[in-house]
Amino acid sequence: MTAYRKQGNFEKPYTTMNGLAMLVVMIALIAGVIAGLPTLTHTTPFPAIGMFLAIAFIAGGFFKLQPNEAAVLMLFGAYLGTERKPGLRWTWPWNSRARVSVRARNYSVETLKVNDKRGNPVEIGAVVVWRVEDTAQAKFDVEDFEYFVRVQGESALRHVATRYNYDAGDDHESQGEVTLRAGADVVVSSLIEELQARVQLAGVKIEEAKITHLAYAPEIAGAMLRRQQAEAVIAARTKIVTGAVSMVEMAIHGLSEKNLVVLDDERKAAMVSNLMVVLCSERDTQPIVNTGTLYN
């Protein structure tokens, strides 16, 4: 099977017989017994007894498999192999059979409260898609492979969440780093890799994982919301001021270039001040008509 397994049980194929063919044989034996009943006497019971035993022997070996279902066959506790062919199958009656589903399954990791890389408490949840790849390991190497996947899923999600910050910080070093909120693809890939390493003992393959819930814990959610709002206000103000400076520069340059008015340093300073107030104010400015001069 897969190359990463170095110890434990390994799945191996086991060929069983076609159940339909054995069913035809059993029906023929039953018909033979029914046909021979009128001629049966107390002096010749042995053929009938033999046919009855053969019918009972054949009837004990039937089992059926659905698509994406496997049967683990054992003989007195020893692993014989795994049959994966669907339909009606037949094996020796003394071989015990344990069916294992190899279909894809969903497991939802309930919302966990963990600390991110900075130590901030966050809530995180995920959904994991997995399936049994090696039926022998799933059956014999762990006690309960479904419970094993659940426990390891929670453990892996906790461990992965502690390796990343919830969001990028204000310092220059944190800019561009992978975070839980902005680097979902990288975080999910890390979760799949971590979880696969943990469940390989159970012969399980992780098909997919997705983050379903991510938020700050309630005790710091309000403070973090105010922080994000402050960052948004600062970013907006920065953009407004940058645009206002550019517009003032264009206005002064245009007036000077077309010689519409001669501005000395004091007039330029007053014009810049007025334009900045108009452009950066949160409210509509009220115009004031100056009937004098700047020098009176």
Phi and psi restraints in degrees (value plus and minus 20) as a CYANA .aco file:
   2 THR   PHI     -90.9   -50.9
   2 THR   PSI     133.4   173.4
   3 ALA   PHI    -100.2   -60.2
   3 ALA   PSI     -39.8     0.2
   4 TYR   PHI     -95.3   -55.3
   4 TYR   PSI     -34.9     5.1
   5 ARG   PHI    -103.5   -63.5
   5 ARG   PSI     101.1   141.1
   6 LYS   PHI    -130.6   -90.6
   6 LYS   PSI     -34.7     5.3
   7 GLN   PHI    -167.0  -127.0
   7 GLN   PSI     151.3   191.3
   8 GLY   PHI      74.1   114.1
   8 GLY   PSI    -190.0  -150.0
   9 ASN   PHI    -104.4   -64.4
   9 ASN   PSI     130.3   170.3
  10 PHE   PHI    -144.6  -104.6
  10 PHE   PSI     118.8   158.8
  11 GLU   PHI     -91.3   -51.3
  11 GLU   PSI     118.6   158.6
  12 LYS   PHI    -156.7  -116.7
  12 LYS   PSI     127.2   167.2
  13 PRO   PHI     -93.1   -53.1
  13 PRO   PSI     128.1   168.1
  14 TYR   PHI    -155.2  -115.2
  14 TYR   PSI     102.7   142.7
  15 THR   PHI    -110.2   -70.2
  15 THR   PSI     103.3   143.3
  16 THR   PHI    -126.1   -86.1
  16 THR   PSI     152.3   192.3
  17 MET   PHI    -109.9   -69.9
  17 MET   PSI     138.3   178.3
  18 ASN   PHI     -86.2   -46.2
  18 ASN   PSI     100.3   140.3
  19 GLY   PHI     -87.4   -47.4
  19 GLY   PSI     -51.5   -11.5
  20 LEU   PHI     -86.0   -46.0
  20 LEU   PSI     -59.8   -19.8
  21 ALA   PHI     -84.3   -44.3
  21 ALA   PSI     -62.3   -22.3
  22 MET   PHI     -88.5   -48.5
  22 MET   PSI     -50.3   -10.3
  23 LEU   PHI     -85.5   -45.5
  23 LEU   PSI     -59.3   -19.3
  24 VAL   PHI     -83.2   -43.2
  24 VAL   PSI     -61.3   -21.3
  25 VAL   PHI     -82.5   -42.5
  25 VAL   PSI     -63.2   -23.2
  26 MET   PHI     -85.2   -45.2
  26 MET   PSI     -59.8   -19.8
  27 ILE   PHI     -84.7   -44.7
  27 ILE   PSI     -59.0   -19.0
  28 ALA   PHI     -83.4   -43.4
  28 ALA   PSI     -59.6   -19.6
  29 LEU   PHI     -85.3   -45.3
  29 LEU   PSI     -60.7   -20.7
  30 ILE   PHI     -83.4   -43.4
  30 ILE   PSI     -62.0   -22.0
  31 ALA   PHI     -83.5   -43.5
  31 ALA   PSI     -57.6   -17.6
  32 GLY   PHI     -85.5   -45.5
  32 GLY   PSI     -59.8   -19.8
  33 VAL   PHI     -84.5   -44.5
  33 VAL   PSI     -64.5   -24.5
  34 ILE   PHI     -82.2   -42.2
  34 ILE   PSI     -61.3   -21.3
  35 ALA   PHI     -88.3   -48.3
  35 ALA   PSI     -48.8    -8.8
  36 GLY   PHI    -111.0   -71.0
  36 GLY   PSI     -24.3    15.7
  37 LEU   PHI     -81.2   -41.2
  37 LEU   PSI     -61.5   -21.5
  38 PRO   PHI     -82.5   -42.5
  38 PRO   PSI     -47.4    -7.4
  39 THR   PHI    -116.8   -76.8
  39 THR   PSI     -18.8    21.2
  40 LEU   PHI     -94.1   -54.1
  40 LEU   PSI     112.3   152.3
  41 THR   PHI    -147.0  -107.0
  41 THR   PSI     148.3   188.3
  42 HIS   PHI     -90.4   -50.4
  42 HIS   PSI     -35.1     4.9
  43 THR   PHI    -109.2   -69.2
  43 THR   PSI     -34.6     5.4
  44 THR   PHI    -149.4  -109.4
  44 THR   PSI      40.5    80.5
  45 PRO   PHI    -108.6   -68.6
  45 PRO   PSI     -34.0     6.0
  46 PHE   PHI     -84.4   -44.4
  46 PHE   PSI     -64.0   -24.0
  47 PRO   PHI     -78.8   -38.8
  47 PRO   PSI     -60.2   -20.2
  48 ALA   PHI     -87.4   -47.4
  48 ALA   PSI     -61.6   -21.6
  49 ILE   PHI     -82.1   -42.1
  49 ILE   PSI     -61.9   -21.9
  50 GLY   PHI     -81.7   -41.7
  50 GLY   PSI     -60.6   -20.6
  51 MET   PHI     -88.4   -48.4
  51 MET   PSI     -57.6   -17.6
  52 PHE   PHI     -82.0   -42.0
  52 PHE   PSI     -63.5   -23.5
  53 LEU   PHI     -84.6   -44.6
  53 LEU   PSI     -58.7   -18.7
  54 ALA   PHI     -85.0   -45.0
  54 ALA   PSI     -59.2   -19.2
  55 ILE   PHI     -83.6   -43.6
  55 ILE   PSI     -65.3   -25.3
  56 ALA   PHI     -83.7   -43.7
  56 ALA   PSI     -58.2   -18.2
  57 PHE   PHI     -83.9   -43.9
  57 PHE   PSI     -66.3   -26.3
  58 ILE   PHI     -87.7   -47.7
  58 ILE   PSI     -60.8   -20.8
  59 ALA   PHI     -82.8   -42.8
  59 ALA   PSI     -48.1    -8.1
  60 GLY   PHI     -98.2   -58.2
  60 GLY   PSI     -25.2    14.8
  61 GLY   PHI    -126.6   -86.6
  61 GLY   PSI     -16.6    23.4
  62 PHE   PHI    -100.8   -60.8
  62 PHE   PSI     122.8   162.8
  63 PHE   PHI    -177.0  -137.0
  63 PHE   PSI     138.2   178.2
  64 LYS   PHI    -147.2  -107.2
  64 LYS   PSI     131.5   171.5
  65 LEU   PHI    -149.6  -109.6
  65 LEU   PSI     118.8   158.8
  66 GLN   PHI    -111.5   -71.5
  66 GLN   PSI     145.8   185.8
  67 PRO   PHI     -77.3   -37.3
  67 PRO   PSI     122.1   162.1
  68 ASN   PHI      39.8    79.8
  68 ASN   PSI      20.2    60.2
  69 GLU   PHI    -156.8  -116.8
  69 GLU   PSI     123.0   163.0
  70 ALA   PHI    -147.3  -107.3
  70 ALA   PSI     135.5   175.5
  71 ALA   PHI    -138.8   -98.8
  71 ALA   PSI     102.2   142.2
  72 VAL   PHI    -110.8   -70.8
  72 VAL   PSI      97.7   137.7
  73 LEU   PHI    -122.2   -82.2
  73 LEU   PSI     116.0   156.0
  74 MET   PHI    -154.2  -114.2
  74 MET   PSI     130.4   170.4
  75 LEU   PHI    -144.1  -104.1
  75 LEU   PSI      87.2   127.2
  76 PHE   PHI      32.5    72.5
  76 PHE   PSI      21.8    61.8
  77 GLY   PHI      70.6   110.6
  77 GLY   PSI     -32.2     7.8
  78 ALA   PHI    -110.7   -70.7
  78 ALA   PSI     114.8   154.8
  79 TYR   PHI     -94.2   -54.2
  79 TYR   PSI     103.3   143.3
  80 LEU   PHI    -114.4   -74.4
  80 LEU   PSI     -62.8   -22.8
  81 GLY   PHI     139.9   179.9
  81 GLY   PSI    -196.4  -156.4
  82 THR   PHI    -145.4  -105.4
  82 THR   PSI     111.2   151.2
  83 GLU   PHI    -122.4   -82.4
  83 GLU   PSI     106.5   146.5
  84 ARG   PHI    -134.7   -94.7
  84 ARG   PSI     -24.5    15.5
  85 LYS   PHI     -94.6   -54.6
  85 LYS   PSI     103.4   143.4
  86 PRO   PHI     -95.2   -55.2
  86 PRO   PSI     143.2   183.2
  87 GLY   PHI      92.7   132.7
  87 GLY   PSI    -188.6  -148.6
  88 LEU   PHI    -103.4   -63.4
  88 LEU   PSI     101.6   141.6
  89 ARG   PHI    -141.8  -101.8
  89 ARG   PSI     144.6   184.6
  90 TRP   PHI    -159.5  -119.5
  90 TRP   PSI     117.2   157.2
  91 THR   PHI    -159.4  -119.4
  91 THR   PSI     154.1   194.1
  92 TRP   PHI     -79.9   -39.9
  92 TRP   PSI     116.8   156.8
  93 PRO   PHI     -79.3   -39.3
  93 PRO   PSI     -46.9    -6.9
  94 TRP   PHI    -100.6   -60.6
  94 TRP   PSI     -25.8    14.2
  95 ASN   PHI    -102.2   -62.2
  95 ASN   PSI     100.8   140.8
  96 SER   PHI     -99.9   -59.9
  96 SER   PSI     127.3   167.3
  97 ARG   PHI    -144.8  -104.8
  97 ARG   PSI     113.4   153.4
  98 ALA   PHI    -146.6  -106.6
  98 ALA   PSI      98.2   138.2
  99 ARG   PHI    -103.4   -63.4
  99 ARG   PSI     118.5   158.5
 100 VAL   PHI    -151.3  -111.3
 100 VAL   PSI     107.2   147.2
 101 SER   PHI     -98.4   -58.4
 101 SER   PSI     113.1   153.1
 102 VAL   PHI    -131.9   -91.9
 102 VAL   PSI       1.0    41.0
 103 ARG   PHI     -94.9   -54.9
 103 ARG   PSI     139.5   179.5
 104 ALA   PHI     -90.2   -50.2
 104 ALA   PSI     120.4   160.4
 105 ARG   PHI    -149.5  -109.5
 105 ARG   PSI     130.9   170.9
 106 ASN   PHI    -122.2   -82.2
 106 ASN   PSI     117.5   157.5
 107 TYR   PHI    -153.1  -113.1
 107 TYR   PSI     102.7   142.7
 108 SER   PHI    -116.9   -76.9
 108 SER   PSI      96.8   136.8
 109 VAL   PHI     -99.2   -59.2
 109 VAL   PSI      94.9   134.9
 110 GLU   PHI     -79.6   -39.6
 110 GLU   PSI     136.9   176.9
 111 THR   PHI     -77.6   -37.6
 111 THR   PSI     104.8   144.8
 112 LEU   PHI    -131.0   -91.0
 112 LEU   PSI     127.2   167.2
 113 LYS   PHI    -121.3   -81.3
 113 LYS   PSI      96.6   136.6
 114 VAL   PHI    -154.2  -114.2
 114 VAL   PSI     147.7   187.7
 115 ASN   PHI    -120.4   -80.4
 115 ASN   PSI     112.2   152.2
 116 ASP   PHI     -97.0   -57.0
 116 ASP   PSI    -190.8  -150.8
 117 LYS   PHI     -81.3   -41.3
 117 LYS   PSI     -52.2   -12.2
 118 ARG   PHI    -103.6   -63.6
 118 ARG   PSI     -28.5    11.5
 119 GLY   PHI      75.2   115.2
 119 GLY   PSI     -16.0    24.0
 120 ASN   PHI     -95.3   -55.3
 120 ASN   PSI     112.4   152.4
 121 PRO   PHI     -92.3   -52.3
 121 PRO   PSI     107.4   147.4
 122 VAL   PHI    -150.5  -110.5
 122 VAL   PSI     138.7   178.7
 123 GLU   PHI    -128.1   -88.1
 123 GLU   PSI     112.9   152.9
 124 ILE   PHI    -163.9  -123.9
 124 ILE   PSI     121.1   161.1
 125 GLY   PHI    -159.1  -119.1
 125 GLY   PSI     140.4   180.4
 126 ALA   PHI    -172.0  -132.0
 126 ALA   PSI     143.2   183.2
 127 VAL   PHI    -144.2  -104.2
 127 VAL   PSI     116.3   156.3
 128 VAL   PHI    -141.3  -101.3
 128 VAL   PSI     112.6   152.6
 129 VAL   PHI    -125.6   -85.6
 129 VAL   PSI     103.4   143.4
 130 TRP   PHI    -164.1  -124.1
 130 TRP   PSI     145.7   185.7
 131 ARG   PHI    -173.3  -133.3
 131 ARG   PSI     139.7   179.7
 132 VAL   PHI     -98.9   -58.9
 132 VAL   PSI     104.3   144.3
 133 GLU   PHI    -120.3   -80.3
 133 GLU   PSI     -59.5   -19.5
 134 ASP   PHI    -139.9   -99.9
 134 ASP   PSI      87.6   127.6
 135 THR   PHI     -88.3   -48.3
 135 THR   PSI     -49.9    -9.9
 136 ALA   PHI     -87.4   -47.4
 136 ALA   PSI     -64.6   -24.6
 137 GLN   PHI     -86.9   -46.9
 137 GLN   PSI     -60.5   -20.5
 138 ALA   PHI     -82.9   -42.9
 138 ALA   PSI     -54.4   -14.4
 139 LYS   PHI    -104.9   -64.9
 139 LYS   PSI     -56.4   -16.4
 140 PHE   PHI    -133.3   -93.3
 140 PHE   PSI     -43.2    -3.2
 141 ASP   PHI    -111.8   -71.8
 141 ASP   PSI     -36.0     4.0
 142 VAL   PHI    -152.8  -112.8
 142 VAL   PSI     137.0   177.0
 143 GLU   PHI     -89.9   -49.9
 143 GLU   PSI     -67.5   -27.5
 144 ASP   PHI    -163.1  -123.1
 144 ASP   PSI      83.4   123.4
 145 PHE   PHI     -87.7   -47.7
 145 PHE   PSI     -50.2   -10.2
 146 GLU   PHI     -87.7   -47.7
 146 GLU   PSI     -65.5   -25.5
 147 TYR   PHI     -85.2   -45.2
 147 TYR   PSI     -56.5   -16.5
 148 PHE   PHI     -80.4   -40.4
 148 PHE   PSI     -63.7   -23.7
 149 VAL   PHI     -85.2   -45.2
 149 VAL   PSI     -60.2   -20.2
 150 ARG   PHI     -81.7   -41.7
 150 ARG   PSI     -67.8   -27.8
 151 VAL   PHI     -85.2   -45.2
 151 VAL   PSI     -65.0   -25.0
 152 GLN   PHI     -88.4   -48.4
 152 GLN   PSI     -49.8    -9.8
 153 GLY   PHI     -84.1   -44.1
 153 GLY   PSI     -65.2   -25.2
 154 GLU   PHI     -84.6   -44.6
 154 GLU   PSI     -62.8   -22.8
 155 SER   PHI     -83.8   -43.8
 155 SER   PSI     -63.0   -23.0
 156 ALA   PHI     -86.6   -46.6
 156 ALA   PSI     -60.3   -20.3
 157 LEU   PHI     -84.4   -44.4
 157 LEU   PSI     -61.4   -21.4
 158 ARG   PHI     -80.8   -40.8
 158 ARG   PSI     -65.6   -25.6
 159 HIS   PHI     -86.4   -46.4
 159 HIS   PSI     -60.7   -20.7
 160 VAL   PHI     -87.3   -47.3
 160 VAL   PSI     -59.6   -19.6
 161 ALA   PHI     -83.7   -43.7
 161 ALA   PSI     -50.8   -10.8
 162 THR   PHI     -96.0   -56.0
 162 THR   PSI     -30.4     9.6
 163 ARG   PHI    -109.8   -69.8
 163 ARG   PSI     -27.5    12.5
 164 TYR   PHI    -150.3  -110.3
 164 TYR   PSI     133.2   173.2
 165 ASN   PHI    -100.8   -60.8
 165 ASN   PSI     132.0   172.0
 166 TYR   PHI     -83.6   -43.6
 166 TYR   PSI     -64.4   -24.4
 167 ASP   PHI    -165.5  -125.5
 167 ASP   PSI     141.3   181.3
 168 ALA   PHI     -88.3   -48.3
 168 ALA   PSI     122.5   162.5
 169 GLY   PHI    -104.1   -64.1
 169 GLY   PSI    -196.6  -156.6
 170 ASP   PHI    -103.2   -63.2
 170 ASP   PSI     -40.2    -0.2
 171 ASP   PHI     -92.7   -52.7
 171 ASP   PSI     138.4   178.4
 172 HIS   PHI     -86.3   -46.3
 172 HIS   PSI     -53.8   -13.8
 173 GLU   PHI     -86.7   -46.7
 173 GLU   PSI     -50.8   -10.8
 174 SER   PHI    -101.8   -61.8
 174 SER   PSI     -29.4    10.6
 175 GLN   PHI     -89.9   -49.9
 175 GLN   PSI     109.2   149.2
 176 GLY   PHI      68.7   108.7
 176 GLY   PSI     -24.9    15.1
 177 GLU   PHI     -96.1   -56.1
 177 GLU   PSI     137.9   177.9
 178 VAL   PHI     -95.3   -55.3
 178 VAL   PSI     109.3   149.3
 179 THR   PHI    -144.8  -104.8
 179 THR   PSI     145.3   185.3
 180 LEU   PHI     -83.3   -43.3
 180 LEU   PSI     -56.1   -16.1
 181 ARG   PHI    -103.6   -63.6
 181 ARG   PSI     -59.8   -19.8
 182 ALA   PHI    -117.5   -77.5
 182 ALA   PSI     -37.9     2.1
 183 GLY   PHI    -135.5   -95.5
 183 GLY   PSI      30.7    70.7
 184 ALA   PHI     -79.0   -39.0
 184 ALA   PSI     -60.1   -20.1
 185 ASP   PHI     -84.0   -44.0
 185 ASP   PSI     -63.3   -23.3
 186 VAL   PHI     -87.6   -47.6
 186 VAL   PSI     -60.7   -20.7
 187 VAL   PHI     -83.5   -43.5
 187 VAL   PSI     -63.3   -23.3
 188 VAL   PHI     -84.7   -44.7
 188 VAL   PSI     -62.4   -22.4
 189 SER   PHI     -81.0   -41.0
 189 SER   PSI     -60.6   -20.6
 190 SER   PHI     -85.4   -45.4
 190 SER   PSI     -57.8   -17.8
 191 LEU   PHI     -85.6   -45.6
 191 LEU   PSI     -63.4   -23.4
 192 ILE   PHI     -82.1   -42.1
 192 ILE   PSI     -64.2   -24.2
 193 GLU   PHI     -84.4   -44.4
 193 GLU   PSI     -63.6   -23.6
 194 GLU   PHI     -84.0   -44.0
 194 GLU   PSI     -64.8   -24.8
 195 LEU   PHI     -89.0   -49.0
 195 LEU   PSI     -58.5   -18.5
 196 GLN   PHI     -82.5   -42.5
 196 GLN   PSI     -58.9   -18.9
 197 ALA   PHI     -85.6   -45.6
 197 ALA   PSI     -49.9    -9.9
 198 ARG   PHI    -101.4   -61.4
 198 ARG   PSI     -51.9   -11.9
 199 VAL   PHI    -122.0   -82.0
 199 VAL   PSI     -16.6    23.4
 200 GLN   PHI     -84.0   -44.0
 200 GLN   PSI     -45.6    -5.6
 201 LEU   PHI     -82.5   -42.5
 201 LEU   PSI     -48.9    -8.9
 202 ALA   PHI    -112.0   -72.0
 202 ALA   PSI     -12.8    27.2
 203 GLY   PHI      47.8    87.8
 203 GLY   PSI      11.1    51.1
 204 VAL   PHI    -126.8   -86.8
 204 VAL   PSI     122.3   162.3
 205 LYS   PHI    -133.8   -93.8
 205 LYS   PSI     110.1   150.1
 206 ILE   PHI    -107.4   -67.4
 206 ILE   PSI      97.2   137.2
 207 GLU   PHI    -105.4   -65.4
 207 GLU   PSI     -60.8   -20.8
 208 GLU   PHI    -182.5  -142.5
 208 GLU   PSI     136.0   176.0
 209 ALA   PHI    -168.1  -128.1
 209 ALA   PSI     125.3   165.3
 210 LYS   PHI    -160.3  -120.3
 210 LYS   PSI     122.2   162.2
 211 ILE   PHI    -100.1   -60.1
 211 ILE   PSI     101.9   141.9
 212 THR   PHI    -123.2   -83.2
 212 THR   PSI     -40.8    -0.8
 213 HIS   PHI    -167.7  -127.7
 213 HIS   PSI     113.7   153.7
 214 LEU   PHI    -172.8  -132.8
 214 LEU   PSI     100.7   140.7
 215 ALA   PHI    -183.5  -143.5
 215 ALA   PSI     138.9   178.9
 216 TYR   PHI     -87.8   -47.8
 216 TYR   PSI     131.2   171.2
 217 ALA   PHI     -84.3   -44.3
 217 ALA   PSI     130.7   170.7
 218 PRO   PHI     -75.1   -35.1
 218 PRO   PSI     -52.9   -12.9
 219 GLU   PHI     -88.7   -48.7
 219 GLU   PSI     -40.6    -0.6
 220 ILE   PHI    -141.6  -101.6
 220 ILE   PSI     -17.4    22.6
 221 ALA   PHI     -81.9   -41.9
 221 ALA   PSI     -60.9   -20.9
 222 GLY   PHI     -83.8   -43.8
 222 GLY   PSI     -64.1   -24.1
 223 ALA   PHI     -85.7   -45.7
 223 ALA   PSI     -60.5   -20.5
 224 MET   PHI     -89.4   -49.4
 224 MET   PSI     -51.9   -11.9
 225 LEU   PHI     -85.9   -45.9
 225 LEU   PSI     -62.4   -22.4
 226 ARG   PHI     -84.3   -44.3
 226 ARG   PSI     -56.7   -16.7
 227 ARG   PHI     -83.8   -43.8
 227 ARG   PSI     -64.2   -24.2
 228 GLN   PHI     -85.5   -45.5
 228 GLN   PSI     -57.4   -17.4
 229 GLN   PHI     -85.0   -45.0
 229 GLN   PSI     -61.0   -21.0
 230 ALA   PHI     -83.2   -43.2
 230 ALA   PSI     -61.6   -21.6
 231 GLU   PHI     -83.1   -43.1
 231 GLU   PSI     -58.5   -18.5
 232 ALA   PHI     -86.7   -46.7
 232 ALA   PSI     -60.3   -20.3
 233 VAL   PHI     -84.8   -44.8
 233 VAL   PSI     -62.3   -22.3
 234 ILE   PHI     -83.0   -43.0
 234 ILE   PSI     -63.9   -23.9
 235 ALA   PHI     -82.8   -42.8
 235 ALA   PSI     -61.4   -21.4
 236 ALA   PHI     -85.9   -45.9
 236 ALA   PSI     -64.1   -24.1
 237 ARG   PHI     -81.3   -41.3
 237 ARG   PSI     -60.5   -20.5
 238 THR   PHI     -80.7   -40.7
 238 THR   PSI     -62.8   -22.8
 239 LYS   PHI     -87.4   -47.4
 239 LYS   PSI     -59.5   -19.5
 240 ILE   PHI     -83.8   -43.8
 240 ILE   PSI     -66.8   -26.8
 241 VAL   PHI     -83.6   -43.6
 241 VAL   PSI     -62.2   -22.2
 242 THR   PHI     -80.6   -40.6
 242 THR   PSI     -63.5   -23.5
 243 GLY   PHI     -86.9   -46.9
 243 GLY   PSI     -58.5   -18.5
 244 ALA   PHI     -84.3   -44.3
 244 ALA   PSI     -63.5   -23.5
 245 VAL   PHI     -80.3   -40.3
 245 VAL   PSI     -62.1   -22.1
 246 SER   PHI     -83.7   -43.7
 246 SER   PSI     -59.7   -19.7
 247 MET   PHI     -89.4   -49.4
 247 MET   PSI     -60.1   -20.1
 248 VAL   PHI     -83.1   -43.1
 248 VAL   PSI     -62.3   -22.3
 249 GLU   PHI     -81.5   -41.5
 249 GLU   PSI     -61.9   -21.9
 250 MET   PHI     -84.6   -44.6
 250 MET   PSI     -59.8   -19.8
 251 ALA   PHI     -85.1   -45.1
 251 ALA   PSI     -68.0   -28.0
 252 ILE   PHI     -84.3   -44.3
 252 ILE   PSI     -62.4   -22.4
 253 HIS   PHI     -84.5   -44.5
 253 HIS   PSI     -59.3   -19.3
 254 GLY   PHI     -87.0   -47.0
 254 GLY   PSI     -60.3   -20.3
 255 LEU   PHI     -85.7   -45.7
 255 LEU   PSI     -62.0   -22.0
 256 SER   PHI     -89.0   -49.0
 256 SER   PSI     -58.0   -18.0
 257 GLU   PHI     -88.7   -48.7
 257 GLU   PSI     -56.8   -16.8
 258 LYS   PHI    -113.0   -73.0
 258 LYS   PSI     -17.4    22.6
 259 ASN   PHI      34.4    74.4
 259 ASN   PSI      18.0    58.0
 260 LEU   PHI     -95.4   -55.4
 260 LEU   PSI     -51.7   -11.7
 261 VAL   PHI    -175.2  -135.2
 261 VAL   PSI     125.0   165.0
 262 VAL   PHI    -116.1   -76.1
 262 VAL   PSI     100.0   140.0
 263 LEU   PHI    -133.4   -93.4
 263 LEU   PSI     104.5   144.5
 264 ASP   PHI    -107.5   -67.5
 264 ASP   PSI    -197.5  -157.5
 265 ASP   PHI     -82.3   -42.3
 265 ASP   PSI     -58.0   -18.0
 266 GLU   PHI     -88.4   -48.4
 266 GLU   PSI     -61.0   -21.0
 267 ARG   PHI     -87.2   -47.2
 267 ARG   PSI     -59.1   -19.1
 268 LYS   PHI     -82.0   -42.0
 268 LYS   PSI     -62.1   -22.1
 269 ALA   PHI     -83.0   -43.0
 269 ALA   PSI     -61.7   -21.7
 270 ALA   PHI     -86.2   -46.2
 270 ALA   PSI     -60.6   -20.6
 271 MET   PHI     -85.9   -45.9
 271 MET   PSI     -62.5   -22.5
 272 VAL   PHI     -82.1   -42.1
 272 VAL   PSI     -62.8   -22.8
 273 SER   PHI     -81.8   -41.8
 273 SER   PSI     -65.1   -25.1
 274 ASN   PHI     -85.9   -45.9
 274 ASN   PSI     -63.0   -23.0
 275 LEU   PHI     -85.5   -45.5
 275 LEU   PSI     -59.2   -19.2
 276 MET   PHI     -85.1   -45.1
 276 MET   PSI     -58.4   -18.4
 277 VAL   PHI     -84.0   -44.0
 277 VAL   PSI     -64.3   -24.3
 278 VAL   PHI     -84.2   -44.2
 278 VAL   PSI     -64.5   -24.5
 279 LEU   PHI     -97.9   -57.9
 279 LEU   PSI     -49.2    -9.2
 280 CYS   PHI    -120.8   -80.8
 280 CYS   PSI     -27.4    12.6
 281 SER   PHI     -91.1   -51.1
 281 SER   PSI     123.4   163.4
 282 GLU   PHI     -97.3   -57.3
 282 GLU   PSI     -39.7     0.3
 283 ARG   PHI    -133.8   -93.8
 283 ARG   PSI     141.7   181.7
 284 ASP   PHI     -86.2   -46.2
 284 ASP   PSI     111.7   151.7
 285 THR   PHI    -100.6   -60.6
 285 THR   PSI     129.0   169.0
 286 GLN   PHI    -119.2   -79.2
 286 GLN   PSI     100.3   140.3
 287 PRO   PHI     -89.4   -49.4
 287 PRO   PSI     122.0   162.0
 288 ILE   PHI    -144.2  -104.2
 288 ILE   PSI     103.1   143.1
 289 VAL   PHI    -107.5   -67.5
 289 VAL   PSI     101.3   141.3
 290 ASN   PHI    -111.6   -71.6
 290 ASN   PSI      97.4   137.4
 291 THR   PHI    -114.5   -74.5
 291 THR   PSI     -25.7    14.3
 292 GLY   PHI    -128.2   -88.2
 292 GLY   PSI    -167.2  -127.2
 293 THR   PHI    -148.0  -108.0
 293 THR   PSI     148.2   188.2
 294 LEU   PHI     -89.2   -49.2
 294 LEU   PSI     -36.7     3.3
 295 TYR   PHI    -121.8   -81.8
 295 TYR   PSI     -18.6    21.4
